[in-house]
Amino acid sequence: MIGTGLWMPVNWLGCELASLLLGMAIHHDDIVDPAFLAWLKARLDHIITLDPWVLVVILTAIVLAIPAGIVGFYIYQQWRVNYS
């Protein structure tokens, strides 16, 4: 059997990234560091001064527009192939 060092360098970026992510997962019991999450929320609230429901509506519109655009493009392509 081939050792890992022979076919994949030890300092390969994927290995470092995987060890970093595993180290972060082991470090905290929560998914995200609570202090960092509080700091990030405070910064975003300071930058974006909209009502939270406005952000929910905007993000919902974006999430729904992406698949609707893909389906619309597919229907347009099918119509173009059939009627040209």
Helices and strands as residue ranges (DSSP letters): H 4-7, H 13-27, H 34-47, H 52-82
